[in-house]
Amino acid sequence: PPVLVSQTRPRYPPRALERRLSGTVWLRALVSETGAVVDVSLIRASPQGWGFEEAARSLARARVYRPATKQGVPVRVWLPITVDFKLPAP
């Protein structure tokens, strides 16, 4: 399977932060043979419509992986990603 090499911190959606909402987003990401995320699909978000979806997609697109291999050859694979948004401590 691919191995995560680097990622940024998720940007908390301003509307959700203003309302003091936490959330979770479930995605599928296609990791290429070079380790780049080339496609991201939303599976589910809870709660919906507060900006968590786009923030999670941006985070997933910015990730870099060591690619998955099959018999020593780098291959494309779909990878599940869960992004949890927890409110920062006051």
N, CA, C and O atoms as a GROMACS GRO file, in nm:
protein
  360
    1PRO      N    1   0.083  -0.121   0.000
    1PRO     CA    2   0.000   0.000   0.000
    1PRO      C    3   0.087   0.126   0.000
    1PRO      O    4   0.205   0.121   0.035
    2PRO      N    5   0.029   0.239  -0.039
    2PRO     CA    6   0.105   0.364  -0.034
    2PRO      C    7   0.138   0.401   0.110
    2PRO      O    8   0.066   0.366   0.203
    3VAL      N    9   0.248   0.474   0.126
    3VAL     CA   10   0.290   0.520   0.258
    3VAL      C   11   0.293   0.673   0.256
    3VAL      O   12   0.357   0.733   0.169
    4LEU      N   13   0.225   0.735   0.351
    4LEU     CA   14   0.220   0.881   0.359
    4LEU      C   15   0.358   0.935   0.391
    4LEU      O   16   0.422   0.893   0.488
    5VAL      N   17   0.405   1.030   0.307
    5VAL     CA   18   0.536   1.091   0.325
    5VAL      C   19   0.522   1.231   0.384
    5VAL      O   20   0.596   1.269   0.474
    6SER      N   21   0.426   1.308   0.333
    6SER     CA   22   0.406   1.444   0.386
    6SER      C   23   0.262   1.488   0.365
    6SER      O   24   0.193   1.446   0.272
    7GLN      N   25   0.220   1.575   0.456
    7GLN     CA   26   0.087   1.635   0.446
    7GLN      C   27   0.087   1.767   0.520
    7GLN      O   28   0.172   1.791   0.606
    8THR      N   29  -0.008   1.850   0.488
    8THR     CA   30  -0.026   1.976   0.558
    8THR      C   31  -0.134   1.957   0.663
    8THR      O   32  -0.198   1.853   0.669
    9ARG      N   33  -0.152   2.057   0.746
    9ARG     CA   34  -0.262   2.053   0.842
    9ARG      C   35  -0.389   2.095   0.771
    9ARG      O   36  -0.385   2.182   0.683
   10PRO      N   37  -0.502   2.035   0.807
   10PRO     CA   38  -0.627   2.077   0.742
   10PRO      C   39  -0.664   2.220   0.783
   10PRO      O   40  -0.645   2.260   0.898
   11ARG      N   41  -0.716   2.296   0.689
   11ARG     CA   42  -0.762   2.431   0.716
   11ARG      C   43  -0.905   2.420   0.769
   11ARG      O   44  -0.994   2.371   0.700
   12TYR      N   45  -0.926   2.466   0.892
   12TYR     CA   46  -1.058   2.455   0.954
   12TYR      C   47  -1.153   2.549   0.882
   12TYR      O   48  -1.121   2.667   0.867
   13PRO      N   49  -1.267   2.502   0.837
   13PRO     CA   50  -1.361   2.589   0.766
   13PRO      C   51  -1.409   2.703   0.858
   13PRO      O   52  -1.457   2.677   0.968
   14PRO      N   53  -1.396   2.827   0.813
   14PRO     CA   54  -1.433   2.942   0.898
   14PRO      C   55  -1.577   2.937   0.949
   14PRO      O   56  -1.602   2.970   1.066
   15ARG      N   57  -1.671   2.897   0.865
   15ARG     CA   58  -1.812   2.891   0.909
   15ARG      C   59  -1.830   2.789   1.021
   15ARG      O   60  -1.903   2.813   1.117
   16ALA      N   61  -1.764   2.675   1.008
   16ALA     CA   62  -1.775   2.572   1.110
   16ALA      C   63  -1.707   2.616   1.240
   16ALA      O   64  -1.757   2.590   1.349
   17LEU      N   65  -1.594   2.683   1.227
   17LEU     CA   66  -1.523   2.733   1.344
   17LEU      C   67  -1.608   2.836   1.418
   17LEU      O   68  -1.617   2.835   1.541
   18GLU      N   69  -1.671   2.924   1.342
   18GLU     CA   70  -1.758   3.027   1.399
   18GLU      C   71  -1.874   2.965   1.478
   18GLU      O   72  -1.913   3.017   1.582
   19ARG      N   73  -1.927   2.854   1.428
   19ARG     CA   74  -2.038   2.785   1.495
   19ARG      C   75  -1.990   2.681   1.596
   19ARG      O   76  -2.072   2.615   1.661
   20ARG      N   77  -1.857   2.666   1.610
   20ARG     CA   78  -1.797   2.570   1.704
   20ARG      C   79  -1.838   2.426   1.670
   20ARG      O   80  -1.871   2.348   1.759
   21LEU      N   81  -1.835   2.393   1.541
   21LEU     CA   82  -1.870   2.259   1.494
   21LEU      C   83  -1.746   2.175   1.469
   21LEU      O   84  -1.647   2.224   1.415
   22SER      N   85  -1.752   2.049   1.507
   22SER     CA   86  -1.651   1.950   1.469
   22SER      C   87  -1.710   1.867   1.356
   22SER      O   88  -1.832   1.867   1.336
   23GLY      N   89  -1.625   1.797   1.283
   23GLY     CA   90  -1.678   1.716   1.174
   23GLY      C   91  -1.580   1.609   1.129
   23GLY      O   92  -1.462   1.610   1.166
   24THR      N   93  -1.630   1.519   1.049
   24THR     CA   94  -1.548   1.412   0.991
   24THR      C   95  -1.587   1.396   0.844
   24THR      O   96  -1.704   1.403   0.807
   25VAL      N   97  -1.485   1.376   0.762
   25VAL     CA   98  -1.506   1.356   0.618
   25VAL      C   99  -1.436   1.228   0.577
   25VAL      O  100  -1.320   1.204   0.611
   26TRP      N  101  -1.508   1.146   0.502
   26TRP     CA  102  -1.453   1.022   0.449
   26TRP      C  103  -1.436   1.038   0.298
   26TRP      O  104  -1.530   1.074   0.227
   27LEU      N  105  -1.315   1.011   0.250
   27LEU     CA  106  -1.279   1.028   0.109
   27LEU      C  107  -1.215   0.901   0.056
   27LEU      O  108  -1.176   0.811   0.130
   28ARG      N  109  -1.207   0.897  -0.079
   28ARG     CA  110  -1.123   0.799  -0.150
   28ARG      C  111  -1.028   0.880  -0.234
   28ARG      O  112  -1.070   0.972  -0.305
   29ALA      N  113  -0.899   0.847  -0.227
   29ALA     CA  114  -0.799   0.919  -0.306
   29ALA      C  115  -0.727   0.821  -0.397
   29ALA      O  116  -0.691   0.711  -0.355
   30LEU      N  117  -0.705   0.862  -0.521
   30LEU     CA  118  -0.628   0.782  -0.615
   30LEU      C  119  -0.484   0.830  -0.610
   30LEU      O  120  -0.452   0.943  -0.646
   31VAL      N  121  -0.397   0.740  -0.563
   31VAL     CA  122  -0.254   0.771  -0.552
   31VAL      C  123  -0.185   0.713  -0.674
   31VAL      O  124  -0.194   0.593  -0.701
   32SER      N  125  -0.114   0.800  -0.748
   32SER     CA  126  -0.051   0.757  -0.873
   32SER      C  127   0.078   0.679  -0.849
   32SER      O  128   0.121   0.660  -0.735
   33GLU      N  129   0.136   0.636  -0.958
   33GLU     CA  130   0.263   0.564  -0.953
   33GLU      C  131   0.378   0.649  -0.902
   33GLU      O  132   0.482   0.597  -0.861
   34THR      N  133   0.360   0.781  -0.904
   34THR     CA  134   0.463   0.871  -0.853
   34THR      C  135   0.440   0.911  -0.707
   34THR      O  136   0.525   0.975  -0.646
   35GLY      N  137   0.325   0.872  -0.653
   35GLY     CA  138   0.293   0.907  -0.514
   35GLY      C  139   0.207   1.030  -0.499
   35GLY      O  140   0.174   1.071  -0.387
   36ALA      N  141   0.169   1.091  -0.612
   36ALA     CA  142   0.083   1.210  -0.608
   36ALA      C  143  -0.064   1.167  -0.602
   36ALA      O  144  -0.102   1.064  -0.658
   37VAL      N  145  -0.146   1.247  -0.534
   37VAL     CA  146  -0.290   1.223  -0.533
   37VAL      C  147  -0.346   1.288  -0.659
   37VAL      O  148  -0.336   1.409  -0.677
   38VAL      N  149  -0.405   1.206  -0.747
   38VAL     CA  150  -0.452   1.255  -0.876
   38VAL      C  151  -0.603   1.266  -0.886
   38VAL      O  152  -0.655   1.326  -0.979
   39ASP      N  153  -0.675   1.207  -0.790
   39ASP     CA  154  -0.821   1.216  -0.790
   39ASP      C  155  -0.870   1.196  -0.647
   39ASP      O  156  -0.812   1.118  -0.572
   40VAL      N  157  -0.975   1.268  -0.611
   40VAL     CA  158  -1.034   1.256  -0.477
   40VAL      C  159  -1.185   1.248  -0.491
   40VAL      O  160  -1.246   1.331  -0.559
   41SER      N  161  -1.245   1.148  -0.428
   41SER     CA  162  -1.390   1.131  -0.429
   41SER      C  163  -1.443   1.142  -0.287
   41SER      O  164  -1.387   1.083  -0.194
   42LEU      N  165  -1.550   1.217  -0.271
   42LEU     CA  166  -1.616   1.228  -0.142
   42LEU      C  167  -1.704   1.107  -0.120
   42LEU      O  168  -1.786   1.073  -0.206
   43ILE      N  169  -1.689   1.042  -0.006
   43ILE     CA  170  -1.777   0.931   0.030
   43ILE      C  171  -1.890   0.984   0.119
   43ILE      O  172  -2.008   0.961   0.093
   44ARG      N  173  -1.850   1.055   0.226
   44ARG     CA  174  -1.949   1.105   0.320
   44ARG      C  175  -1.887   1.214   0.405
   44ARG      O  176  -1.766   1.215   0.427
   45ALA      N  177  -1.969   1.307   0.452
   45ALA     CA  178  -1.925   1.411   0.545
   45ALA      C  179  -2.032   1.430   0.651
   45ALA      O  180  -2.151   1.423   0.623
   46SER      N  181  -1.986   1.455   0.773
   46SER     CA  182  -2.080   1.478   0.882
   46SER      C  183  -2.022   1.583   0.975
   46SER      O  184  -1.917   1.561   1.035
   47PRO      N  185  -2.089   1.697   0.989
   47PRO     CA  186  -2.210   1.740   0.921
   47PRO      C  187  -2.178   1.791   0.780
   47PRO      O  188  -2.063   1.823   0.749
   48GLN      N  189  -2.279   1.799   0.698
   48GLN     CA  190  -2.262   1.844   0.560
   48GLN      C  191  -2.288   1.994   0.548
   48GLN      O  192  -2.364   2.051   0.627
   49GLY      N  193  -2.225   2.056   0.449
   49GLY     CA  194  -2.255   2.194   0.415
   49GLY      C  195  -2.188   2.301   0.498
   49GLY      O  196  -2.227   2.417   0.491
   50TRP      N  197  -2.087   2.264   0.576
   50TRP     CA  198  -2.017   2.363   0.659
   50TRP      C  199  -1.874   2.387   0.613
   50TRP      O  200  -1.798   2.454   0.682
   51GLY      N  201  -1.837   2.332   0.497
   51GLY     CA  202  -1.703   2.354   0.442
   51GLY      C  203  -1.604   2.243   0.472
   51GLY      O  204  -1.491   2.247   0.424
   52PHE      N  205  -1.646   2.144   0.550
   52PHE     CA  206  -1.554   2.035   0.581
   52PHE      C  207  -1.514   1.958   0.456
   52PHE      O  208  -1.400   1.913   0.445
   53GLU      N  209  -1.607   1.942   0.363
   53GLU     CA  210  -1.582   1.862   0.242
   53GLU      C  211  -1.467   1.920   0.161
   53GLU      O  212  -1.374   1.847   0.127
   54GLU      N  213  -1.472   2.047   0.131
   54GLU     CA  214  -1.368   2.108   0.048
   54GLU      C  215  -1.235   2.116   0.122
   54GLU      O  216  -1.129   2.098   0.062
   55ALA      N  217  -1.239   2.144   0.252
   55ALA     CA  218  -1.115   2.147   0.331
   55ALA      C  219  -1.047   2.010   0.331
   55ALA      O  220  -0.925   2.002   0.320
   56ALA      N  221  -1.126   1.904   0.343
   56ALA     CA  222  -1.070   1.768   0.341
   56ALA      C  223  -1.016   1.734   0.203
   56ALA      O  224  -0.910   1.672   0.192
   57ARG      N  225  -1.088   1.772   0.098
   57ARG     CA  226  -1.038   1.747  -0.039
   57ARG      C  227  -0.904   1.817  -0.061
   57ARG      O  228  -0.812   1.758  -0.118
   58SER      N  229  -0.893   1.942  -0.017
   58SER     CA  230  -0.768   2.017  -0.033
   58SER      C  231  -0.654   1.949   0.041
   58SER      O  232  -0.543   1.938  -0.011
   59LEU      N  233  -0.682   1.903   0.161
   59LEU     CA  234  -0.581   1.832   0.239
   59LEU      C  235  -0.537   1.705   0.165
   59LEU      O  236  -0.417   1.679   0.153
   60ALA      N  237  -0.632   1.627   0.115
   60ALA     CA  238  -0.600   1.503   0.044
   60ALA      C  239  -0.517   1.529  -0.081
   60ALA      O  240  -0.421   1.457  -0.108
   61ARG      N  241  -0.552   1.633  -0.157
   61ARG     CA  242  -0.478   1.665  -0.281
   61ARG      C  243  -0.334   1.706  -0.252
   61ARG      O  244  -0.246   1.685  -0.335
   62ALA      N  245  -0.310   1.764  -0.135
   62ALA     CA  246  -0.176   1.813  -0.101
   62ALA      C  247  -0.086   1.703  -0.044
   62ALA      O  248   0.035   1.724  -0.029
   63ARG      N  249  -0.142   1.587  -0.012
   63ARG     CA  250  -0.062   1.479   0.045
   63ARG      C  251   0.035   1.422  -0.060
   63ARG      O  252   0.007   1.423  -0.180
   64VAL      N  253   0.148   1.371  -0.010
   64VAL     CA  254   0.246   1.303  -0.095
   64VAL      C  255   0.272   1.167  -0.032
   64VAL      O  256   0.290   1.155   0.089
   65TYR      N  257   0.274   1.065  -0.117
   65TYR     CA  258   0.293   0.928  -0.072
   65TYR      C  259   0.414   0.864  -0.139
   65TYR      O  260   0.456   0.906  -0.247
   66ARG      N  261   0.468   0.763  -0.074
   66ARG     CA  262   0.556   0.670  -0.143
   66ARG      C  263   0.458   0.575  -0.209
   66ARG      O  264   0.374   0.517  -0.140
   67PRO      N  265   0.464   0.556  -0.340
   67PRO     CA  266   0.359   0.481  -0.410
   67PRO      C  267   0.350   0.335  -0.368
   67PRO      O  268   0.447   0.275  -0.319
   68ALA      N  269   0.233   0.280  -0.388
   68ALA     CA  270   0.212   0.137  -0.367
   68ALA      C  271   0.291   0.062  -0.474
   68ALA      O  272   0.317   0.114  -0.582
   69THR      N  273   0.327  -0.060  -0.441
   69THR     CA  274   0.398  -0.142  -0.539
   69THR      C  275   0.333  -0.280  -0.549
   69THR      O  276   0.275  -0.332  -0.454
   70LYS      N  277   0.346  -0.336  -0.667
   70LYS     CA  278   0.302  -0.474  -0.691
   70LYS      C  279   0.418  -0.542  -0.762
   70LYS      O  280   0.455  -0.505  -0.873
   71GLN      N  281   0.473  -0.642  -0.698
   71GLN     CA  282   0.590  -0.715  -0.749
   71GLN      C  283   0.704  -0.618  -0.780
   71GLN      O  284   0.774  -0.632  -0.879
   72GLY      N  285   0.721  -0.518  -0.691
   72GLY     CA  286   0.831  -0.423  -0.703
   72GLY      C  287   0.808  -0.309  -0.800
   72GLY      O  288   0.896  -0.224  -0.816
   73VAL      N  289   0.692  -0.305  -0.865
   73VAL     CA  290   0.662  -0.201  -0.964
   73VAL      C  291   0.558  -0.104  -0.904
   73VAL      O  292   0.455  -0.149  -0.855
   74PRO      N  293   0.584   0.029  -0.909
   74PRO     CA  294   0.486   0.124  -0.857
   74PRO      C  295   0.354   0.115  -0.934
   74PRO      O  296   0.353   0.105  -1.057
   75VAL      N  297   0.242   0.119  -0.860
   75VAL     CA  298   0.109   0.109  -0.920
   75VAL      C  299   0.016   0.214  -0.860
   75VAL      O  300   0.037   0.264  -0.750
   76ARG      N  301  -0.090   0.245  -0.938
   76ARG     CA  302  -0.197   0.334  -0.889
   76ARG      C  303  -0.290   0.255  -0.799
   76ARG      O  304  -0.321   0.139  -0.826
   77VAL      N  305  -0.334   0.319  -0.690
   77VAL     CA  306  -0.432   0.254  -0.603
   77VAL      C  307  -0.525   0.358  -0.543
   77VAL      O  308  -0.488   0.474  -0.523
   78TRP      N  309  -0.648   0.314  -0.514
   78TRP     CA  310  -0.743   0.396  -0.439
   78TRP      C  311  -0.717   0.371  -0.291
   78TRP      O  312  -0.695   0.258  -0.248
   79LEU      N  313  -0.719   0.478  -0.215
   79LEU     CA  314  -0.688   0.472  -0.073
   79LEU      C  315  -0.797   0.544   0.006
   79LEU      O  316  -0.831   0.658  -0.028
   80PRO      N  317  -0.852   0.481   0.110
   80PRO     CA  318  -0.949   0.553   0.192
   80PRO      C  319  -0.877   0.653   0.283
   80PRO      O  320  -0.770   0.625   0.335
   81ILE      N  321  -0.937   0.771   0.299
   81ILE     CA  322  -0.882   0.873   0.388
   81ILE      C  323  -0.996   0.926   0.474
   81ILE      O  324  -1.104   0.956   0.425
   82THR      N  325  -0.970   0.935   0.603
   82THR     CA  326  -1.065   0.995   0.696
   82THR      C  327  -1.000   1.119   0.755
   82THR      O  328  -0.888   1.113   0.805
   83VAL      N  329  -1.071   1.232   0.747
   83VAL     CA  330  -1.019   1.357   0.802
   83VAL      C  331  -1.111   1.400   0.915
   83VAL      O  332  -1.230   1.425   0.893
   84ASP      N  333  -1.056   1.410   1.036
   84ASP     CA  334  -1.133   1.455   1.151
   84ASP      C  335  -1.100   1.601   1.179
   84ASP      O  336  -0.984   1.639   1.187
   85PHE      N  337  -1.203   1.680   1.194
   85PHE     CA  338  -1.188   1.820   1.229
   85PHE      C  339  -1.232   1.836   1.374
   85PHE      O  340  -1.351   1.825   1.406
   86LYS      N  341  -1.137   1.862   1.461
   86LYS     CA  342  -1.164   1.883   1.603
   86LYS      C  343  -1.143   2.031   1.634
   86LYS      O  344  -1.048   2.092   1.585
   87LEU      N  345  -1.230   2.085   1.715
   87LEU     CA  346  -1.216   2.226   1.751
   87LEU      C  347  -1.086   2.249   1.825
   87LEU      O  348  -1.047   2.169   1.910
   88PRO      N  349  -1.017   2.359   1.793
   88PRO     CA  350  -0.894   2.390   1.867
   88PRO      C  351  -0.927   2.426   2.011
   88PRO      O  352  -1.035   2.477   2.041
   89ALA      N  353  -0.833   2.399   2.099
   89ALA     CA  354  -0.854   2.434   2.240
   89ALA      C  355  -0.866   2.585   2.255
   89ALA      O  356  -0.795   2.660   2.189
   90PRO      N  357  -0.956   2.630   2.342
   90PRO     CA  358  -0.975   2.775   2.359
   90PRO      C  359  -0.855   2.844   2.418
   90PRO      O  360  -0.857   2.966   2.438
   0.00000   0.00000   0.00000
